[in-house]
Amino acid sequence: MSPHRLKRPWSGQVEAAHEDEIPPFDPKNPLCPGVNRPNGETNPDYVSTFVFDNDFPAMLPNVPEADAATNQTHEELFKFEPAMGTCRVMCFHPRSDLTIPLMSIEEIKAIIHE
């Protein structure tokens, strides 16, 4: 990638920004209070920050050990080892139409102290 690519004049198409109106509560949004998530659990009626284990985690807390012999047969480029962990979801606010820049200072402080 050229380090000077941003100096080139733009002659491409420019699209107008379309901002869909987001409702404060969406019963189809699995992150909203009181809504059923895909795993069948129902979110509590939270009024501030809500944190839960991801229903579709990219990592798991327990994974089998890697076979050392298998790992040694691959070239350095293809070296691998197991990774484990917990994936969590953090809902900053019960309203789905609020993002951090739109929240009050007190609401943002509640996120930080969670």
C-alpha positions in Angstrom: 0.0 0.0 0.0 1.4 3.4 -1.0 2.1 5.8 1.9 0.9 8.6 -0.3 -2.4 7.1 -1.3 -4.4 9.6 0.8 -2.9 12.5 -1.2 -4.6 11.3 -4.4 -7.6 13.2 -5.5 -10.9 11.4 -4.9 -13.1 11.0 -8.0 -15.4 8.3 -6.8 -19.0 8.4 -5.8 -20.0 9.9 -2.5 -23.1 8.4 -0.8 -25.4 10.4 1.5 -25.5 9.2 5.1 -28.7 7.4 5.9 -29.4 7.3 9.6 -32.3 5.0 10.5 -34.3 6.0 13.5 -33.7 3.6 16.3 -36.5 3.1 18.9 -35.6 3.4 22.6 -36.9 -0.2 23.0 -37.0 -2.9 20.4 -38.6 -6.2 21.4 -36.6 -7.9 18.6 -33.3 -6.6 19.9 -31.8 -9.4 22.1 -29.8 -6.8 24.1 -32.9 -4.9 25.4 -34.2 -5.4 28.9 -36.8 -8.2 29.3 -36.2 -9.6 25.8 -35.5 -13.3 25.2 -32.0 -14.0 23.8 -31.3 -16.7 21.2 -30.2 -19.1 24.0 -33.6 -18.9 25.6 -32.6 -16.8 28.6 -34.6 -13.6 29.3 -32.7 -10.4 30.1 -33.5 -8.8 33.4 -35.3 -5.5 33.4 -31.9 -3.7 33.9 -31.8 0.1 34.4 -28.1 0.7 34.0 -25.1 -1.4 32.6 -25.9 -5.1 32.1 -23.1 -7.6 31.5 -23.5 -11.3 30.6 -21.7 -14.2 29.0 -21.8 -14.1 25.2 -24.3 -16.6 23.8 -22.0 -17.2 20.8 -18.5 -16.9 22.3 -15.4 -16.9 20.0 -13.4 -18.5 22.9 -14.3 -21.1 25.5 -13.1 -21.3 29.1 -12.0 -25.0 28.7 -10.3 -26.3 25.6 -8.3 -29.5 25.2 -4.5 -29.3 25.3 -2.8 -29.2 21.9 -0.9 -32.3 20.8 2.8 -31.3 21.0 3.8 -33.8 18.3 1.2 -32.4 15.9 2.4 -28.8 16.5 6.1 -29.7 15.9 5.3 -31.2 12.5 4.1 -27.9 11.1 6.4 -25.2 9.9 6.9 -22.1 12.0 4.3 -20.2 9.9 1.6 -22.6 10.9 2.5 -22.9 14.6 -0.6 -23.0 16.8 -1.6 -23.4 20.4 -4.9 -23.4 22.3 -6.5 -20.2 23.4 -9.1 -20.1 26.1 -11.1 -17.4 27.7 -14.5 -15.9 28.5 -16.4 -13.7 26.1 -18.7 -11.2 27.7 -21.3 -8.8 26.3 -21.8 -5.3 27.9 -24.9 -3.4 27.4 -24.1 0.2 28.3 -27.7 1.4 28.7 -31.2 -0.1 28.6 -32.2 2.2 25.7 -31.2 0.9 22.3 -31.2 4.3 20.8 -28.4 5.7 23.0 -24.7 5.5 22.3 -22.0 6.7 24.6 -21.7 10.2 23.0 -25.5 10.7 23.6 -25.4 9.6 27.3 -25.2 11.9 30.3 -21.9 12.1 32.2 -23.6 10.2 35.1 -24.6 7.4 32.7 -21.1 7.2 31.4 -19.7 7.1 34.9 -22.0 4.1 35.7 -20.4 2.2 32.8 -16.9 2.9 34.0 -17.7 1.8 37.5 -19.4 -1.4 36.4 
